[in-house]
Amino acid sequence: MADLQNNPSLWKSSFVTILVVNLLTGIAMYGLLLTEPWVIGRYFQENLSVAGAVVSVFGAGIFLFGPFANYWLDRYKRKSVVLWAQFFMLLFTVATLYRLPEWIYIAARFIQGSAYGLFQIALGSTLLIDLTYTKKRTEAAYWYYWFTRLALALGPMAALLLNFFFDWENVIWLPASLLLLSWLLILQLHVPFRTPLEPKCFSLDRFWLSRGKILFFTLVPVSFLLGLLLPRNYTVYFYGWLFLGFLLSQSVHYFFFRKKDSRMLMLLGFLSLIVVYIINVLVPDPDVIPFTGLFAGFGGGLLTSRYLIYFMRVAEHCERGTAQSSYMLAWESGLCLGMLGSSLLLPQNAQVVYWIGLAVALILTVFYFAKVHCWFLTHCRKGM
């Protein structure tokens, strides 16, 4: 703690290491989510129900270890928890290279999702806070989750680029290599000793912020709208535009709207997502209009970055890590639900996906301005 007080700068080597580890791990996991349905199609004779199950169990697995995370992070060294979570992610990533029975493959992805959820709680909701000066922690979380969003574009884009030279099975070595590199980076990270607090074995601390449930259940549909688009877009161009959209939204949010009334920013975000689905309804072939990724990244980036601040503002000071975990759970589960729904609906009628997305975007926009924004202003710790 003395080191943090003496050096309150945010951009220290430990902070940069955490950002890089988060980015590498995100690229690996999101690249797997996109490429594995193709691998499953080859292994299991285009069995789309298995592909949908793989996506859904990964999202469900994220919740498994959350209630135990606070105890483990107190009982064992916090860096060790991160390292073990990374080890199991790497182990079951390598396992997917082999032709496993369906139930073992699905179980492996469930455990991988569980390890990823624990990894995010241990790294983003714990070590990030431990190694950051108190007054810089909100800004640290802001940048941490921006790297997560960028990974959503970079992971599939890297996998698709490699597929020009290798088949899908060999592309999976990319996430395995990135996970190994991130493990080595955490291994050399110095984490100061923390006095044990002896919490309960089962606890919602660092896992679920009950006071922010309205934020959770309205953030899930936002990331759901992004997840719906992913199985429908297998082009480098789309993910390149998505990456640019995230960068643009980050710039707009950081330089123009950080301390202003958030209603205009949220309106821009919702309108961007609505435009994406209107365009796709009118022109259903994604290869014709890959630039919709720009609107998706811009709108999704604006909305999700603001939601993170909302979570942080409604939490008490001691609940900061819990707020970040709840935000992460909403982001990840929404993406997986969107990918699951899109994967199951595409074989029947691709247009249904876009009509559902448009309906969700319109309903969510109305509900946000009618209910959520007023609720936030009433419950936040201080004005935005």
DORODO-545874 format. One line per 4 residues: their letters; for each residue x, y, z of C-alpha. Coordinates in pm, 1 decimal, padded with zeros to 6 digits. Example, Ala and Ser with C-alpha at 12.3 -4.5 7.8 and 13.67 -1.06 7.14 Angstrom:
<vopas>
AS = 01230.0/-00450.0/00780.0; 01367.0/-00106.0/00714.0
</vopas>
This chain:
<vopas>
MADL = 00000.0/00000.0/00000.0; 00286.2/00236.7/00073.5; 00408.8/00199.0/-00284.6; 00068.4/00300.8/-00416.5
QNNP = 00058.0/00607.5/-00194.5; 00407.8/00710.4/-00301.3; 00339.3/00647.6/-00670.6; -00029.3/00722.1/-00744.8
SLWK = 00023.7/00723.5/-01122.4; -00219.2/00497.6/-01311.2; 00002.9/00393.0/-01602.4; 00255.1/00187.2/-01409.8
SSFV = 00411.7/-00135.3/-01535.6; 00173.8/-00347.3/-01325.1; -00130.9/-00173.3/-01473.2; -00000.9/-00209.6/-01829.7
TILV = 00070.3/-00577.6/-01765.3; -00285.7/-00634.1/-01645.3; -00425.2/-00458.0/-01952.7; -00210.5/-00666.2/-02188.3
VNLL = -00304.6/-00989.9/-02009.9; -00672.9/-00899.0/-02032.5; -00639.3/-00816.0/-02403.0; -00452.9/-01137.5/-02488.2
TGIA = -00698.6/-01351.7/-02292.5; -00995.0/-01174.2/-02449.1; -00858.0/-01224.3/-02800.8; -00813.5/-01594.6/-02723.3
MYGL = -01162.0/-01648.2/-02578.9; -01353.4/-01442.9/-02837.6; -01155.8/-01600.2/-03119.5; -01260.1/-01941.5/-02986.2
LLTE = -01625.1/-01844.2/-02959.1; -01629.8/-01753.4/-03327.1; -01419.0/-02035.4/-03469.8; -01536.8/-02331.1/-03263.6
PWVI = -01875.6/-02367.9/-03437.5; -01680.3/-02430.3/-03760.3; -01463.0/-02690.3/-03591.1; -01770.6/-02851.3/-03435.6
GRYF = -01932.3/-02862.1/-03777.3; -01639.8/-03065.1/-03907.2; -01620.1/-03295.0/-03607.1; -01991.1/-03349.0/-03546.9
QENL = -02140.4/-03337.8/-03898.6; -02271.2/-02978.3/-03891.0; -02463.1/-03046.8/-03569.0; -02583.3/-02694.6/-03491.1
SVAG = -02744.0/-02802.6/-03164.6; -02396.7/-02897.3/-03038.2; -02258.2/-02564.7/-03159.6; -02534.3/-02382.2/-02973.5
AVVS = -02472.9/-02591.0/-02662.0; -02101.5/-02507.6/-02668.6; -02173.5/-02135.3/-02680.7; -02441.0/-02152.1/-02411.3
VFGA = -02244.4/-02366.2/-02164.7; -01944.8/-02132.8/-02189.9; -02173.2/-01844.4/-02091.0; -02334.0/-02047.1/-01811.8
GIFL = -01995.0/-02157.8/-01682.9; -01891.7/-01797.3/-01622.3; -02126.4/-01789.7/-01322.0; -02011.7/-02117.3/-01160.8
FGPF = -01717.3/-02011.1/-00943.5; -01833.3/-01655.4/-00869.6; -01987.4/-01726.5/-00525.9; -01663.5/-01896.3/-00412.5
ANYW = -01424.4/-01641.2/-00559.2; -01414.1/-01410.6/-00255.9; -01317.9/-01700.0/-00027.0; -01052.4/-01836.6/-00263.6
LDRY = -00901.0/-01493.0/-00318.5; -00868.5/-01452.8/00058.1; -00767.4/-01809.8/00141.9; -00498.2/-01838.0/-00128.9
KRKS = -00259.9/-01594.7/-00291.3; -00456.9/-01379.7/-00533.1; -00204.4/-01414.5/-00810.7; -00221.1/-01792.6/-00768.8
VVLW = -00597.3/-01786.2/-00830.5; -00538.3/-01597.5/-01156.8; -00265.8/-01841.6/-01261.7; -00479.9/-02149.2/-01193.5
AQFF = -00772.7/-01999.3/-01384.2; -00540.9/-01929.2/-01678.6; -00400.7/-02283.5/-01658.9; -00746.1/-02442.1/-01691.3
MLLF = -00839.6/-02210.3/-01977.5; -00522.0/-02315.0/-02157.2; -00568.9/-02683.9/-02075.9; -00919.9/-02703.5/-02217.1
TVAT = -00829.0/-02489.4/-02516.5; -00565.6/-02744.4/-02613.3; -00818.1/-03023.0/-02544.1; -01047.8/-02882.5/-02814.5
LYRL = -00783.1/-02968.8/-03072.8; -00880.2/-03334.3/-03039.7; -01192.3/-03510.8/-03159.8; -01372.6/-03563.6/-02832.8
PEWI = -01718.7/-03713.1/-02775.0; -01987.1/-03443.7/-02779.9; -02060.0/-03449.9/-02406.2; -01689.9/-03426.5/-02314.9
YIAA = -01642.5/-03139.4/-02559.1; -01938.0/-02953.0/-02409.7; -01816.4/-03022.5/-02054.4; -01470.6/-02892.3/-02147.3
RFIQ = -01617.1/-02566.8/-02273.6; -01826.3/-02533.3/-01955.7; -01514.4/-02566.7/-01739.8; -01330.4/-02325.1/-01967.0
GSAY = -01609.1/-02070.2/-01921.9; -01595.4/-02124.2/-01545.4; -01220.5/-02064.1/-01545.3; -01264.1/-01750.6/-01756.5
GLFQ = -01525.9/-01611.8/-01517.3; -01295.4/-01674.9/-01219.8; -01005.5/-01520.4/-01411.7; -01199.9/-01199.4/-01474.6
IALG = -01308.9/-01171.6/-01110.3; -00956.5/-01238.4/-00984.0; -00780.0/-01008.1/-01231.0; -01024.2/-00730.4/-01318.9
STLL = -01218.5/-00711.2/-00992.8; -00933.3/-00785.4/-00750.8; -00572.6/-00746.3/-00869.1; -00660.6/-00439.6/-01073.8
IDLT = -00799.3/-00276.3/-00759.9; -00517.5/-00397.2/-00534.5; -00247.7/-00254.1/-00759.9; -00415.1/00079.6/-00834.4
YTKK = -00416.9/00397.6/-00627.5; -00758.4/00451.9/-00464.8; -00852.5/00766.0/-00657.5; -00751.4/00605.9/-00989.4
RTEA = -00955.9/00286.1/-00962.5; -01258.9/00400.2/-01160.4; -01033.6/00514.7/-01443.9; -00842.5/00185.8/-01422.4
AYWY = -01166.1/-00011.4/-01462.6; -01264.9/00215.7/-01750.8; -00951.0/00127.6/-01945.6; -00954.7/-00239.2/-01843.8
YWFT = -01296.5/-00303.2/-01994.1; -01216.3/-00102.7/-02304.9; -00945.6/-00355.9/-02374.3; -01207.4/-00628.3/-02328.7
RLAL = -01429.0/-00466.4/-02593.1; -01139.0/-00428.1/-02835.2; -01061.3/-00797.7/-02789.6; -01413.8/-00880.0/-02910.4
ALGP = -01315.1/-00738.8/-03250.7; -00949.5/-00842.1/-03255.5; -01006.7/-01207.9/-03157.2; -01231.6/-01305.0/-03450.5
MAAL = -01036.1/-01080.3/-03688.1; -00708.6/-01252.6/-03600.7; -00866.7/-01597.0/-03637.0; -01014.9/-01510.5/-03976.5
LLNF = -00685.0/-01369.4/-04101.9; -00499.7/-01685.1/-03998.4; -00762.7/-01895.5/-04172.7; -00632.6/-01758.2/-04504.0
FFDW = -00319.7/-01966.2/-04441.2; -00427.5/-02250.8/-04208.7; -00736.0/-02464.4/-04154.4; -00964.9/-02397.9/-03857.7
ENVI = -00816.8/-02670.2/-03637.2; -00470.2/-02513.9/-03658.9; -00609.3/-02166.0/-03599.5; -00695.1/-02278.7/-03245.7
WLPA = -00322.2/-02274.9/-03168.3; -00348.5/-01893.7/-03172.5; -00562.5/-01868.2/-02854.8; -00351.8/-02140.5/-02691.9
SLLL = -00034.9/-01939.1/-02757.8; -00190.4/-01616.5/-02633.8; -00311.7/-01782.8/-02314.0; 00037.4/-01919.1/-02248.9
LSWL = 00189.3/-01574.4/-02302.6; -00063.5/-01412.3/-02067.2; 00015.8/-01680.5/-01804.9; 00386.3/-01594.8/-01825.3
LILQ = 00310.7/-01222.8/-01788.1; 00107.0/-01279.3/-01472.1; 00378.8/-01507.2/-01335.4; 00626.4/-01217.0/-01322.5
LHVP = 00373.7/-00967.2/-01178.9; 00451.9/-00856.5/-00821.9; 00147.2/-00856.8/-00594.5; 00190.0/-00730.4/-00234.9
FRTP = 00078.3/-00943.5/00059.7; -00274.8/-00888.0/00189.2; -00390.0/-00967.7/00541.9; -00654.0/-01247.3/00529.9
LEPK = -01007.6/-01143.6/00624.3; -01154.5/-01495.6/00651.4; -01479.7/-01446.6/00456.6; -01750.8/-01711.2/00420.6
CFSL = -01691.5/-01995.7/00177.3; -02004.3/-01900.1/-00020.8; -02058.1/-01527.5/-00069.8; -02194.6/-01278.1/-00320.7
DRFW = -01902.9/-01041.1/-00251.8; -01694.8/-00978.9/-00566.5; -01969.0/-01151.6/-00763.5; -02317.8/-01000.0/-00760.1
LSRG = -02419.3/-00638.6/-00686.6; -02783.1/-00676.3/-00587.9; -02847.4/-00301.9/-00581.3; -02751.4/-00284.5/-00950.3
KILF = -02982.3/-00557.9/-01080.4; -03175.8/-00317.8/-01305.3; -02844.4/-00224.0/-01467.1; -02752.1/-00590.6/-01504.8
FTLV = -03077.9/-00690.9/-01671.1; -03069.6/-00398.6/-01914.2; -02699.6/-00436.5/-01999.7; -02754.7/-00802.1/-02094.8
PVSF = -02979.4/-00701.8/-02390.7; -02720.9/-00446.0/-02506.3; -02447.0/-00707.7/-02536.8; -02710.7/-00951.6/-02667.3
LLGL = -02755.2/-00717.7/-02965.1; -02382.9/-00742.3/-03038.7; -02382.1/-01119.3/-02990.2; -02663.3/-01164.7/-03242.7
LLPR = -02443.1/-01020.0/-03515.3; -02131.8/-01233.4/-03459.1; -02237.6/-01572.8/-03604.8; -02375.8/-01391.2/-03909.7
NYTV = -02051.3/-01212.1/-03992.0; -01748.5/-01419.3/-04086.9; -01549.3/-01151.4/-04269.4; -01234.3/-00967.0/-04170.9
YFYG = -01396.4/-00646.6/-04297.0; -01682.2/-00662.7/-04047.3; -01450.9/-00707.3/-03749.3; -01217.5/-00440.0/-03879.9
WLFL = -01511.5/-00197.9/-03890.4; -01621.6/-00320.2/-03546.9; -01275.6/-00240.1/-03410.1; -01285.7/00109.2/-03561.6
GFLL = -01634.0/00159.6/-03415.9; -01508.7/00072.2/-03068.3; -01215.7/00313.7/-03107.4; -01447.3/00591.0/-03227.5
SQSV = -01690.7/00540.8/-02940.5; -01405.9/00539.0/-02689.3; -01278.1/00870.2/-02824.8; -01623.3/01030.2/-02821.3
HYFF = -01696.4/00907.3/-02470.5; -01357.7/00995.7/-02323.7; -01311.8/01341.5/-02473.0; -01666.2/01477.5/-02508.5
FRKK = -01908.9/01308.6/-02272.5; -01724.5/01200.8/-01959.7; -01873.9/01474.9/-01741.2; -02181.8/01572.7/-01940.3
DSRM = -02541.5/01460.1/-01928.0; -02529.8/01099.8/-02043.1; -02871.1/01104.9/-02213.8; -02733.7/01234.7/-02543.3
LMLL = -02455.7/00975.9/-02540.8; -02699.1/00693.2/-02463.6; -02932.9/00812.5/-02738.0; -02646.0/00805.4/-02988.1
GFLS = -02562.3/00453.1/-02877.9; -02916.0/00320.2/-02909.1; -02971.9/00492.2/-03244.2; -02650.4/00338.9/-03380.8
LIVV = -02763.9/-00012.8/-03289.9; -03110.1/00052.0/-03432.2; -02949.8/00166.6/-03759.2; -02746.1/-00157.2/-03770.9
YIIN = -03057.3/-00372.2/-03756.1; -03259.9/-00155.8/-03993.0; -02984.0/-00184.2/-04253.3; -02963.0/-00560.9/-04204.0
VLVP = -03339.9/-00599.5/-04236.5; -03331.0/-00410.0/-04566.3; -03009.7/-00572.0/-04697.4; -02984.3/-00918.1/-04538.5
DPDV = -02651.6/-01020.9/-04698.7; -02379.5/-00921.8/-04444.9; -02103.9/-00940.0/-04709.2; -02263.9/-00646.7/-04891.2
IPFT = -02261.7/-00415.9/-04589.8; -01971.5/-00503.8/-04359.8; -01950.3/-00137.4/-04253.1; -02246.3/-00202.9/-04021.7
GLFA = -01970.9/-00320.3/-03786.9; -01876.4/00047.0/-03748.6; -02224.1/00135.8/-03619.5; -02232.8/-00176.2/-03400.1
GFGG = -01898.2/-00094.3/-03241.7; -01983.0/00272.8/-03199.7; -02323.1/00212.6/-03042.9; -02219.3/-00087.2/-02835.1
GLLT = -01906.7/00089.5/-02713.5; -02093.1/00402.2/-02603.3; -02362.2/00208.6/-02417.9; -02142.2/-00045.6/-02244.3
SRYL = -01878.1/00205.5/-02136.2; -02146.6/00421.8/-01979.0; -02305.8/00124.2/-01809.8; -01971.5/00048.8/-01643.6
IYFM = -01969.9/00396.7/-01491.8; -02328.9/00344.8/-01377.2; -02231.5/00024.6/-01197.9; -01941.6/00201.4/-01027.1
RVAE = -02157.4/00497.4/-00922.0; -02435.3/00296.1/-00759.0; -02190.8/00078.2/-00561.4; -02046.6/00171.6/-00224.9
HCER = -01671.2/00218.2/-00205.3; -01618.0/-00132.7/-00065.5; -01836.3/-00280.5/-00342.9; -01622.4/-00163.0/-00631.3
GTAQ = -01496.1/-00509.9/-00718.5; -01846.7/-00655.6/-00691.0; -01978.9/-00389.0/-00927.8; -01709.7/-00470.7/-01184.2
SSYM = -01787.8/-00843.8/-01163.8; -02161.0/-00780.8/-01213.8; -02080.1/-00566.7/-01515.0; -01854.9/-00838.9/-01658.0
LAWE = -02120.1/-01107.9/-01604.5; -02383.5/-00899.9/-01785.1; -02149.3/-00828.8/-02078.0; -02039.1/-01190.5/-02121.8
SGLC = -02377.7/-01356.4/-02068.9; -02546.8/-01117.7/-02312.3; -02288.5/-01193.1/-02581.3; -02329.5/-01567.7/-02535.7
LGML = -02709.8/-01547.0/-02537.5; -02696.3/-01344.8/-02858.5; -02460.8/-01590.5/-03026.4; -02672.3/-01883.8/-02909.8
GSSL = -02994.1/-01731.1/-03043.2; -02836.0/-01633.1/-03371.5; -02678.3/-01978.4/-03421.0; -03007.9/-02156.6/-03364.0
LLPQ = -03221.0/-01920.6/-03575.3; -02991.4/-01874.3/-03875.4; -03061.4/-02212.0/-04040.3; -03436.1/-02141.2/-04042.8
NAQV = -03450.8/-01775.3/-04141.6; -03168.7/-01525.2/-04110.9; -03411.6/-01234.3/-04131.4; -03571.0/-01342.3/-03802.7
VYWI = -03241.9/-01262.7/-03629.8; -03248.8/-00903.2/-03750.5; -03616.2/-00848.8/-03672.4; -03559.9/-00977.4/-03318.7
GLAV = -03258.5/-00750.6/-03280.3; -03450.9/-00448.4/-03405.2; -03740.2/-00518.0/-03167.5; -03504.7/-00560.4/-02870.2
ALIL = -03319.5/-00237.7/-02956.9; -03642.0/-00034.6/-02981.7; -03794.0/-00173.5/-02662.0; -03468.3/-00128.2/-02471.1
TVFY = -03435.6/00233.1/-02586.1; -03784.7/00320.6/-02463.0; -03733.5/00136.8/-02132.3; -03398.2/00303.4/-02068.3
FAKV = -03529.3/00657.4/-02103.7; -03856.6/00579.7/-01927.5; -03708.3/00393.9/-01630.1; -03334.9/00323.5/-01611.5
HCWF = -03193.9/00675.3/-01643.1; -03420.9/00815.9/-01371.7; -03343.2/00518.0/-01149.2; -02971.0/00579.6/-01188.6
LTHC = -02997.1/00950.1/-01103.6; -03185.5/00856.3/-00788.1; -02944.7/00583.5/-00673.7; -02599.8/00704.0/-00781.6
RKGM = -02355.2/00810.2/-00512.0; -02285.4/01139.7/-00685.9; -02389.5/01318.9/-01001.2; -02237.1/01239.6/-01338.3
</vopas>
